[in-house]
Amino acid sequence: MRILVTGAAGFIGSHYVRNILGGAFPGLESARVTAVDKLTYAGNRANLPDEHPRLTFVHGDVCDAELLRELLPGHDAVVHFAAESHVDRSIDSASAFFHTNVLGTQTLLEAVLTCGVARVVHVSTDEVYGSISDGAWTEEAPLLPNSPYAASKASSDLVARAYWRTHGVDVSITRCSNNYGPRQHPEKLIPLFVTNLLRGRKVPLYGDGANRREWIHVEDHCRAVHLVLTKGSAGEIYNVGGGAEHTNLEITERLLDLCGGDASMIKRVADRKGHDSRYALDDSKIRQALGYEPAVDFGRGLAETVTWYRANPHWWTPPA
């Protein structure tokens, strides 16, 4: 089997590729991977093996239709992680988000259609649903994105649906809760706070820290993507939850404890524009239909993540 993975040098994409190459996914033990990544600030070639007999790395952009038409023939599946994904950056400048996330998805799916690739998984986010005060979003919930990032991902989801409905492309969509784990870029909450604390710097906590998120370890997310790739149905959406819901303040307090800090290391900052209060997913569909269940305990996963950042300062420390 040959799989093309976009955004393969990013946080989640690189974990997915490493799992394939390491034989972690049943049925893909001999799969060959074409890893495509534009290597923007969030993509790191060091996230992938330098060499592997089943890995081909391509420095490229999902908006490059000619490149995709050259690469895709002979591939059995595409897993599409590539995206601009930081909410704050999308608030400051949204154009790159719509270019990559919407046009990139359309360009990729058009190339998939042209080249006759049999299977696609489009990886999305719970943020497309917007905020929910109580309960949890199901896959039938309306899309009510509140940030430019979330709007660009909701738009890309609709592009994927259109290529399934109009052209019959065998594409499934996953919508996942907040990921954490090793090799996540330090712009995101957990690695930002960890790396700040390890350098003796304060952590910038938005508002009162009451915003709630559901967390999932990147390894659990990758296992869910594998299940959707191999067992999911065309045109279907699968929510992927982690089951660990915490306020941002609770996460901060846990990280202070793990890094040996105290409340004096918290710097309260003005809240983010349009900051969603709470995300929560009902992931009973993927659990019942595909047998998904998160395996990484949040407390253990968070402690191991802090340990990784502490042991790998060369990965996250800016060059002098």
LUMVEX-167266 format. One record per residue (C-alpha): x negated, y negated, z negated; residue in one letter; residue number from 1. Coordinates in nm, 4 decimals. Each point is the difference from the previous one (the first is absolute). Layout:
N
X,Y,Z,A,NUM .
...
//
This chain:
320
0.0000,0.0000,0.0000,M,1 .
-0.1184,-0.3532,0.0793,R,2 .
0.1252,-0.2928,-0.2084,I,3 .
-0.0615,-0.3684,0.0641,L,4 .
0.0064,-0.2080,-0.3189,V,5 .
0.0269,-0.3783,0.0211,T,6 .
-0.1323,-0.2180,-0.2802,G,7 .
-0.2225,0.2954,-0.0827,A,8 .
-0.2716,-0.1974,-0.1780,A,9 .
0.2446,-0.1724,-0.2316,G,10 .
0.0970,0.1061,-0.3497,F,11 .
0.2822,0.2464,0.0700,I,12 .
-0.1037,0.1000,0.3508,G,13 .
-0.3496,0.0992,-0.1078,S,14 .
0.1342,0.2159,-0.2831,H,15 .
0.2286,0.1706,0.2483,Y,16 .
-0.2860,0.0686,0.2423,V,17 .
-0.2266,0.1275,-0.2772,R,18 .
0.2737,0.2380,-0.1130,N,19 .
0.0373,0.1410,0.3501,I,20 .
-0.3747,0.0459,0.0414,L,21 .
-0.0232,0.1560,-0.3466,G,22 .
0.2644,0.2621,0.0779,G,23 .
0.2492,-0.1345,-0.2539,A,24 .
0.3052,0.0264,0.2254,F,25 .
0.1403,0.3430,0.0927,P,26 .
0.0033,0.0481,0.3745,G,27 .
-0.2543,-0.2738,0.0716,L,28 .
-0.3143,0.1772,-0.1204,E,29 .
-0.1472,-0.0032,0.3512,S,30 .
0.1633,-0.3197,0.1250,A,31 .
-0.2126,-0.2512,0.1856,R,32 .
0.0447,-0.3668,-0.0884,V,33 .
-0.0435,-0.3112,0.2100,T,34 .
-0.0325,-0.2831,-0.2513,A,35 .
0.0817,-0.3431,0.1432,V,36 .
-0.0614,-0.3184,-0.1958,D,37 .
-0.0555,-0.3656,0.0892,K,38 .
-0.2315,-0.0361,-0.3044,L,39 .
0.1446,-0.3263,-0.1215,T,40 .
-0.0840,-0.1105,-0.3548,Y,41 .
0.2102,0.2844,-0.1500,A,42 .
-0.1417,0.2754,0.2227,G,43 .
-0.3283,0.1518,-0.1106,N,44 .
-0.1876,0.2513,0.2143,R,45 .
-0.1622,0.1303,-0.3208,A,46 .
0.3413,0.1313,-0.1057,N,47 .
-0.0444,0.2812,0.2528,L,48 .
-0.2777,0.2567,0.0425,P,49 .
-0.2936,-0.1187,0.2102,D,50 .
0.0237,0.3188,0.2022,E,51 .
0.2340,0.2968,0.0066,H,52 .
0.0460,0.2606,0.2732,P,53 .
0.3763,-0.0591,0.0081,R,54 .
-0.0078,-0.3809,-0.0228,L,55 .
-0.0274,-0.2568,0.2780,T,56 .
-0.0048,-0.3631,-0.1104,F,57 .
0.1137,-0.2730,0.2378,V,58 .
-0.0404,-0.3693,-0.0791,H,59 .
0.3178,-0.1325,0.1572,G,60 .
0.3237,-0.1955,-0.0322,D,61 .
0.3524,0.1479,0.0145,V,62 .
0.0970,-0.3023,0.2081,C,63 .
-0.2416,0.1142,0.2728,D,64 .
0.2320,0.1878,0.2369,A,65 .
-0.2766,0.1013,0.2404,E,66 .
-0.2071,0.1531,-0.2781,L,67 .
0.2978,0.1940,-0.1341,L,68 .
0.0838,0.1383,0.3425,R,69 .
-0.3598,0.1210,0.0271,E,70 .
-0.0029,0.1602,-0.3463,L,71 .
0.3420,0.1606,-0.0351,L,72 .
0.0047,0.2682,0.2729,P,73 .
-0.0611,0.3389,-0.1570,G,74 .
0.1167,-0.1004,-0.3479,H,75 .
0.2860,0.1866,-0.1644,D,76 .
0.0957,-0.2644,-0.2545,A,77 .
-0.0566,-0.3568,-0.1177,V,78 .
0.0101,-0.1188,-0.3609,V,79 .
0.0342,-0.3775,0.0023,H,80 .
-0.1429,-0.1697,-0.3101,F,81 .
-0.1476,-0.3090,0.1684,A,82 .
0.1519,-0.3190,-0.1432,A,83 .
-0.0727,-0.3331,-0.1558,E,84 .
0.1304,0.0613,-0.3500,S,85 .
-0.0733,-0.2753,-0.2523,H,86 .
0.3025,-0.2084,-0.1006,V,87 .
-0.1993,-0.3070,-0.1106,D,88 .
-0.1870,-0.0126,0.3305,R,89 .
0.3302,0.0268,0.1884,S,90 .
0.1359,-0.2977,-0.1942,I,91 .
-0.3061,-0.2083,0.0868,D,92 .
-0.0098,0.1041,0.3664,S,93 .
0.2588,0.2368,0.1461,A,94 .
-0.0949,0.0191,0.3680,S,95 .
-0.2562,0.2829,-0.0343,A,96 .
0.2590,0.2090,-0.1852,F,97 .
0.2565,-0.0196,0.2764,F,98 .
-0.2634,0.0487,0.2688,H,99 .
-0.1488,0.3157,-0.1522,T,100 .
0.2997,0.1484,-0.1748,N,101 .
0.2671,-0.0610,0.2629,V,102 .
-0.1812,-0.0349,0.3327,L,103 .
-0.2556,0.2627,-0.1061,G,104 .
0.2734,0.2515,-0.0791,T,105 .
0.1795,-0.0696,0.3282,Q,106 .
-0.3243,0.0288,0.1978,T,107 .
-0.0850,0.3275,-0.1698,L,108 .
0.3435,0.1533,0.0555,L,109 .
0.0036,-0.1067,0.3635,E,110 .
-0.3355,0.1748,0.0457,A,111 .
0.1332,0.3055,-0.1838,V,112 .
0.2953,0.0073,0.2390,L,113 .
-0.2216,-0.0421,0.3058,T,114 .
-0.2466,0.2674,-0.1089,C,115 .
0.2581,0.2511,-0.1211,G,116 .
-0.1196,0.0351,-0.3603,V,117 .
0.2358,0.2423,-0.1740,A,118 .
0.0240,-0.1365,-0.3569,R,119 .
-0.0410,-0.3318,-0.1855,V,120 .
0.0211,-0.1056,-0.3655,V,121 .
0.0391,-0.3736,-0.0555,H,122 .
-0.1106,-0.0979,-0.3508,V,123 .
0.1968,-0.2857,-0.1568,S,124 .
0.0750,-0.1444,-0.3441,T,125 .
0.2736,-0.0342,-0.2598,D,126 .
-0.0313,-0.3776,0.0337,E,127 .
0.2224,0.0061,0.3107,V,128 .
0.3001,0.0495,-0.2308,Y,129 .
-0.0696,-0.3135,-0.2021,G,130 .
0.0623,-0.0220,-0.3727,S,131 .
0.2443,0.2122,-0.2000,I,132 .
0.1045,-0.0846,-0.3562,S,133 .
0.1354,0.3429,-0.0952,D,134 .
-0.0020,0.3492,0.1483,G,135 .
-0.2108,0.0973,0.3000,A,136 .
0.0050,-0.0455,0.3746,W,137 .
0.1047,0.2936,0.2167,T,138 .
-0.0972,0.0333,0.3650,E,139 .
0.3452,-0.1310,0.0983,E,140 .
-0.0514,-0.3333,-0.1776,A,141 .
-0.0081,-0.3162,0.2155,P,142 .
-0.3332,-0.1603,0.0843,L,143 .
-0.0281,-0.3272,-0.1942,L,144 .
-0.3703,-0.0942,0.0081,P,145 .
-0.1014,-0.3113,-0.1910,N,146 .
-0.3641,-0.0602,0.0985,S,147 .
-0.1487,-0.0424,0.3486,P,148 .
-0.1921,0.3249,-0.0568,Y,149 .
0.3167,0.1909,-0.0900,A,150 .
0.1847,-0.1551,0.2950,A,151 .
-0.2742,0.1104,0.2389,S,152 .
0.0162,0.3562,-0.1340,K,153 .
0.3803,0.0074,0.0193,A,154 .
-0.0305,-0.1164,0.3600,S,155 .
-0.2502,0.2744,0.0773,S,156 .
0.2371,0.2570,-0.1523,D,157 .
0.2713,-0.1176,0.2373,L,158 .
-0.2400,0.0267,0.2931,V,159 .
-0.0705,0.3606,-0.0983,A,160 .
0.3716,0.0735,-0.0274,R,161 .
0.0627,-0.1537,0.3416,A,162 .
-0.2657,0.2157,0.1669,Y,163 .
0.1599,0.3073,-0.1566,W,164 .
0.3568,-0.0979,0.0914,R,165 .
-0.0706,-0.1333,0.3492,T,166 .
-0.2925,0.2096,0.1197,H,167 .
0.0258,0.3110,-0.2179,G,168 .
-0.3428,-0.0475,-0.1610,V,169 .
-0.0329,0.2506,-0.2865,D,170 .
-0.0786,-0.2553,-0.2702,V,171 .
0.0736,0.0067,-0.3736,S,172 .
-0.0369,-0.2953,-0.2368,I,173 .
-0.1336,0.0127,-0.3555,T,174 .
0.0591,-0.2766,-0.2541,R,175 .
-0.2248,0.0242,-0.3016,C,176 .
-0.0292,-0.1726,-0.3359,S,177 .
-0.3138,-0.1822,-0.1201,N,178 .
-0.3157,0.2047,0.0532,N,179 .
-0.3071,0.0076,-0.2240,Y,180 .
-0.3223,0.1976,-0.0103,G,181 .
-0.3679,-0.0167,0.1023,P,182 .
-0.1125,-0.2051,0.3022,R,183 .
0.2882,-0.2479,-0.0113,Q,184 .
-0.1048,-0.3491,0.1070,H,185 .
-0.0466,-0.2330,-0.2992,P,186 .
0.2667,-0.2411,0.1230,E,187 .
0.2712,0.2302,-0.1403,K,188 .
0.1091,-0.0198,-0.3651,L,189 .
-0.1642,0.3057,-0.1566,I,190 .
-0.3430,-0.0187,0.1701,P,191 .
-0.0048,-0.3806,-0.0344,L,192 .
0.0617,0.0183,-0.3726,F,193 .
-0.2424,0.2906,-0.0491,V,194 .
-0.2863,-0.1624,0.1907,T,195 .
0.0593,-0.3330,-0.1733,N,196 .
-0.0099,0.1629,-0.3420,L,197 .
-0.3117,0.2007,0.0850,L,198 .
-0.1710,-0.3304,0.0838,R,199 .
0.1272,-0.1695,-0.3144,G,200 .
0.2464,-0.2194,0.1874,R,201 .
0.3589,-0.0767,-0.0927,K,202 .
0.2907,0.1574,0.1882,V,203 .
0.2576,-0.2247,0.1744,P,204 .
0.3464,0.1142,-0.1064,L,205 .
0.2932,-0.1477,0.1887,Y,206 .
0.2633,-0.1723,-0.2135,G,207 .
0.1142,0.1925,-0.3050,D,208 .
-0.1129,0.3361,0.1431,G,209 .
0.3561,0.1378,-0.0131,A,210 .
0.0138,0.1038,0.3662,N,211 .
0.0457,0.3768,0.0192,R,212 .
-0.1532,0.2414,0.2504,R,213 .
0.0020,0.3758,0.0477,E,214 .
-0.3512,0.1468,0.0366,W,215 .
-0.1285,0.3021,0.1890,I,216 .
-0.3517,0.1384,0.0272,H,217 .
-0.1357,-0.0122,0.3530,V,218 .
-0.0537,0.3771,0.0001,E,219 .
0.3698,0.0603,-0.0676,D,220 .
0.0919,-0.2416,0.2782,H,221 .
-0.2281,0.1834,0.2441,C,222 .
0.1560,0.3350,-0.0910,R,223 .
0.3426,-0.1494,0.0696,A,224 .
-0.1128,-0.1260,0.3404,V,225 .
-0.1284,0.3489,0.0824,H,226 .
0.3374,0.1497,-0.0924,L,227 .
0.1824,-0.2496,0.2203,V,228 .
-0.2407,0.0630,0.2885,L,229 .
0.0418,0.3768,-0.0122,T,230 .
0.3579,0.0398,-0.1267,K,231 .
0.1776,-0.3316,0.0534,G,232 .
0.2664,-0.0656,0.2605,S,233 .
0.0053,-0.2473,0.2866,A,234 .
0.1731,-0.3282,-0.0766,G,235 .
0.0040,0.0647,-0.3734,E,236 .
-0.1231,-0.2307,-0.2768,I,237 .
-0.1572,0.1431,-0.3147,Y,238 .
-0.0478,-0.2018,-0.3196,N,239 .
-0.3152,0.1006,-0.1896,V,240 .
0.0071,-0.0869,-0.3688,G,241 .
-0.2477,0.0512,-0.2785,G,242 .
0.2375,-0.0082,-0.2950,G,243 .
-0.2248,-0.2280,-0.2097,A,244 .
0.1763,-0.3350,-0.0411,E,245 .
-0.1826,-0.2739,-0.1925,H,246 .
-0.0005,-0.3765,-0.0299,T,247 .
-0.3081,-0.1829,0.1214,N,248 .
-0.0673,-0.0948,-0.3619,L,249 .
0.0083,0.3665,-0.1040,E,250 .
-0.2494,0.0856,0.2758,I,251 .
-0.2202,-0.2873,-0.1140,T,252 .
0.0036,0.1194,-0.3603,E,253 .
-0.0922,0.3543,0.1062,R,254 .
-0.2915,-0.1301,0.2055,L,255 .
-0.1197,-0.2211,-0.2840,L,256 .
-0.0071,0.3066,-0.2236,D,257 .
-0.1839,0.2122,0.2579,L,258 .
-0.2549,-0.2739,0.0695,C,259 .
-0.0558,-0.1055,-0.3599,G,260 .
0.1706,-0.3392,0.0257,G,261 .
0.2674,-0.1792,-0.1991,D,262 .
0.2797,-0.2505,0.0577,A,263 .
-0.2476,-0.2891,0.0157,S,264 .
-0.1035,0.1331,0.3439,M,265 .
0.3442,-0.0748,0.1470,I,266 .
0.0297,-0.3218,0.1991,K,267 .
0.3606,-0.0960,0.0682,R,268 .
0.0422,-0.1431,0.3494,V,269 .
0.2931,-0.1507,0.1892,A,270 .
0.2347,0.2642,0.1307,D,271 .
-0.0112,0.1112,0.3634,R,272 .
0.2521,-0.1600,0.2352,K,273 .
0.3082,0.2192,0.0393,G,274 .
-0.1453,0.2579,-0.2394,H,275 .
0.2207,0.3111,0.0008,D,276 .
0.1077,0.0932,-0.3511,S,277 .
0.0198,0.3788,0.0305,R,278 .
-0.0489,0.2839,0.2467,Y,279 .
0.1305,0.3520,-0.0570,A,280 .
0.0492,0.2900,0.2392,L,281 .
0.2393,0.2919,-0.0031,D,282 .
-0.2224,0.2694,0.1528,D,283 .
0.2354,0.2937,-0.0504,S,284 .
0.0196,0.0513,0.3778,K,285 .
-0.3688,0.0862,0.0490,I,286 .
-0.0024,0.2062,-0.3194,R,287 .
0.3010,0.2089,0.0996,Q,288 .
-0.0586,0.0234,0.3749,A,289 .
-0.3796,0.0365,0.0120,L,290 .
-0.0995,0.1136,-0.3502,G,291 .
-0.1931,-0.3127,-0.0958,Y,292 .
-0.0930,-0.0642,-0.3613,E,293 .
-0.2708,-0.2358,-0.1307,P,294 .
-0.2817,0.1886,-0.1710,A,295 .
-0.2250,-0.2716,-0.1457,V,296 .
0.0976,-0.1202,-0.3479,D,297 .
-0.0095,-0.3798,-0.0044,F,298 .
-0.2062,-0.0316,-0.3186,G,299 .
-0.2593,0.2465,0.1248,R,300 .
-0.0052,-0.1464,0.3502,G,301 .
-0.0442,-0.3539,-0.1294,L,302 .
-0.2859,0.0993,-0.2305,A,303 .
-0.1742,0.1883,0.2820,E,304 .
0.0429,-0.3004,0.2269,T,305 .
-0.1683,-0.2289,-0.2522,V,306 .
-0.2804,0.2544,-0.0367,T,307 .
-0.0528,0.0005,0.3783,W,308 .
-0.0304,-0.3787,0.0208,Y,309 .
-0.2362,-0.0010,-0.2969,R,310 .
-0.2196,0.2643,0.1671,A,311 .
0.0019,-0.1636,0.3454,N,312 .
-0.0761,-0.3710,-0.0354,P,313 .
-0.1878,0.0081,0.3319,H,314 .
0.3330,0.0682,0.1753,W,315 .
0.1852,-0.3031,-0.1376,W,316 .
-0.2701,-0.2547,-0.0955,T,317 .
-0.0321,-0.2743,0.2632,P,318 .
-0.3463,-0.0211,0.1596,P,319 .
-0.2289,-0.2589,-0.1552,A,320 .
//
